[in-house]
């Protein structure tokens, strides 16, 4: 049986970038794609579960995260470049197709990759972020119309240099504020919702009054070391290309995903707006005909840590099916 000490961290060259890739096990490839603000480490328990089920589990730090170099320009952090990175990684694994798994921004990226390169994906697992119909307007235009003078984090992220300055100055503050369960008690926010009040995001989140049981001191320390090395700018640049991605996704607006797909979410996940399995099926079912959905009661956004055993069981059942 593989354990955490068996996970190897290796330097790879992927699509012209110096990258760090975690790997464990032998067999068909299961490729894990992390979200923000995470790195390969968020998948460690799922990697072991699949390695012990006969897979070679691979998890890179994505470009701009951890110890993988970022692209030179903010405008480079778009779907086509992300897909090229994953395509080269798969080619270097020496396989035709993979079991592809993504969470948060990783889910966005694996949806986009599967639409573009269906022959490379044997099965797909997306977590927290569903495949949505392409909107008629670019997302930032929609969000500005919706929030007007009210603070919203994705709008705050749009101006290069601003959010990363706040988070780089207090990485522990932002990570502790984000890595919480839905019922984690918090102090009252220091700042209100109006943009006119100034300030950033940390003071609007409310300081958590306790650390969730699923977030160990060791895990928090690993993430802190990772972000002190990389800074937060690379991860934020993905948000700064959401309108660009909207344009790049237009040719795939009606494309169906024909491989088996598993979607996992927590019932309290803000990324799904706490949607039920029935609502998620109605949202995605037409374009994803072979779709299974699991919604874990009481679980929030960080489900592979919050509900590790449930997620691992769902993955193992999916590959067995």
N, C-alpha and C positions, 0 to 999 in steps of 0.2 A: 504493500500500500504506500502510495506517495504521501508525503507530508510537506509542510511549508519549507523545510530545509532543502527539499528536492527541486524547488523552483529555481531555474537558472536565469540570470540576467545577462544578456549578451548585447554587444554592440553590433548593429547592422547598418548597412547603407541602403536606404529605401527611397527610391525616386529622387535621388540626389541629396538626401538629408542624412546626417548622422543621427541614428535612432537607437533607443534602448528598447529591447524586446524581452519580455519574460516568457519562459517556456517550461513545460513539464509534460512528461508522458510520451507515448508512442502510439501511432495509429492514424486514422483520419483526423484532419485538422479541425479544431474548434477555435475560431478566431473571435476574440473579445475586443470590443471597441468601447472605451470609457467615455464619460461625459465631463461636465464642468461642475465644480472644481475638483477634479479627481486625477488619477493617473492609473497605470496598469494595476496598481496595488488594490484597487477597489474590487477586482475580480479574483483575488487570490483563493478564496474558498470555493468559488464556482470552478476555477481551473482545476483544483484538486479533485472535485467531484467528478468532472469529466475525464481527467487523466486516469482516475481509478476505475472509470467505466470503459477504458480502452481507447481514449482519444489523445491526440497530441494537442494540448491546450497552449495557445499563443495569445499574448496580450501585449501590444506595443504601448509605450507612451506616444500619444498622438502628436503631430507637429505642433510645437510651441508649448508642450507640456513636459514636466519632468526633465528627463535627460535626452529628449529628442529635440533637435534644432527646430527653430521656427522658419517659416518662409520669410524672405527679405522684406516684402511689402504687406501692409495691412490688407490691401485688395487681393492678395494671394490666397487668403483663407476662405476659399469658396468650395462648393461641392465638387466641381470637376477636379481640382487639385487633390482634395481629400480622397476621391475615388481613385485617382491615379496612384496615390500612396498605398491604398489598400490593394489595388490590383498588382502592384509590384511586390508587395509583401506576400501575397498569395502565390505569385509566380516563384518567388524565392523559396517558398515552402515545398515546391515541387509537386503540387497537386492541381487537379483540374477544378475542383470545387471544394467549398468549406461549409461547415455549420457556422453561420455568422450570427453573432450575438452583440447587441448594443443597448446602452442605457443612456437616457438624457440626450445630450448632443450625439452620443454614440448611436442612439436609436435613430435620430434624424439622418445620420450619416449611413447607417446600414440600410434604411429604407431607400435612400438615394442611390446607394451602390447597387442594390438588388434591382431597382428599376432600370439601371443602365447596363448591368452585367448579369443578367439572370442565369447565364450558363455557369457562372462562378459560385453560385449559392445553391447548395443542396437542400438546406433547411435554414429558416430564419427565425431568430428570437429577438423581438423588440420589447423594450421595457420602458414604461412611463410616458413615452411620447408616441401617440398613435399616428398612423398615416392619415392625413387630413386632405380633403379636397383643396385644390389650389384656389386661393382667394382671387377675387377680381382685381384687387389692388395690392400693391406691395405692402408687406407687414408693417413697416415703420409708418407709412401713411395712415394705415388703419389705427395703429396704437396712438399716434399723435391726436387723431380725431377722437379717440375714445377717452384718453386720459387728460387731454387739454393741459391745465395748469397743475395737475396732480402728478406726484412722483411715481414712476414705474421703472423698475430696475433695467429692463431692456432698452428703454430710451436713455437712461443714465449712462449705459455702457457705450453709446454711439460715438461720443467725442473722444478720440484717441488721447491718451495721457491722463485722463481725469480719474476714472474708476481704478485703474491700476495703481495710481499714486496713493489712493486711499487704502487699497488692499495690501500693497507692498509695504506700507508703513505699519500695518497691523494685521499680518496674516492670521495670527491666532484669533483675533477678534472676528474676522469674517468667517473663518472656517468653523469656529464654535457656534456662531450665530446661524449658520446654514445647516450644519450636521446635527439636526435635532429631530426628534419624533414629533408627531402631531400634538401629543399631549405634554411635551416638555414645557415646564413652567418658565415664564420669562418675566423680566422686569419690564416696566412700562417703557415704550420707546422714548428716546430723548428728543427726537424731532417728529413733527407732524408730517402730513402728506403733501403739503403745498411745496412746489418747487421754489417759491419765493423765500422760503425759510432757509434756503441754502443747505450746505452739508451734503453728506453722501448717504450710503445705504446702511452701513453698520449701525448708525445711531437710529435708524428707522426700523430695524428688525427687532429690537428689544433683546437685551443680554440674557442668555439662558441662565437659569438659576441652578441647574444641575446638568450633569453630563449623562446622555442616554446610555443605558447599559450596553448597547451594541457598539458604542464608540469607545474602544479601549485607549488608554494612555499611549500605548505603543502605536496604534493606528494613527492617532492624532499627531504624534511626533513624526511619523513617516510622511504624512501629508505636509506638515510644516516644513520639514527638510526639503521636500520636493519643490514647494513653492518658493522657499527662500533661494533655491537654486535657479529655478526657471523664471520667477516673477509671474505676475498674473496677466501680463499683456497678451501673450499668445492665445490663451483661452478666450479672452474678451474679443479678440479679432474675429472669431467665428460669428459672434453676435453682430459685428459691424458689417458682415456680408450677407445678412438675411435678405435684404432686398435683391442683391445680386443672385443669391440662390433662387429666389422667387422667379427671376427671369430665366435662369438655367433650367428650372424644373418645368417650365411651360410645355416643352415638347413631350413630357411624360405625364401630363395632367390626366389622361385617360388610360394610361398603361396599367395593366393588371399584373399582379404578382402571383405566379402559378405554382410556386413551390409551397410545401407545408410551412405554415407560419404560426408561431406561438407569441401571444402578446400578454405580458405580465404587468400588473400595476397594483398599487395599494389603494384601498378604498378612500383614503384621505390624501391622495397625491394631488397636489396643486397643478401638476403638469397635465393631468387629465380632467381637471376641474371636478374631481371626485365622481367621475362618470361610472355608471354601473356597467356590468358586462354586456347587458342588453343594449345600452346606449352605444357602447364601443363597437359592438357588432353591427349596429345600424350605420355607424359612421364609416366603417372600413369594409364591411362584408362584400360589397359589390366589386371592389377592386382586389380583394384578397379572398378568393373563394375557398381556400383550404386553411381557414383561420380557426385557431383555438384561443380562448381567452381565459385567463385566471385573474381574478381580483381578490387580493388578500385583505380580509377585514381588519380595520384599525391600523393599517400600515401606511406610512407616508411615502416620500419620494425616494429614499435611499434603500430601496427594498432588498437589494442583494446583501446588505448588512443588517437591516432591521428584521428581515424575515429570511435569514440565510437558509435555514433548513427547508422552509416551504419552497423557496426559489430553487434550491438544489433538487428537491424532489420533483418539481414541475419540469425541470430540464431533463432529468433522467427518464421521466415518463414520456416526454416528447421524443427523445432520441430512440426510445424503445418502440414507440408507436410508428 
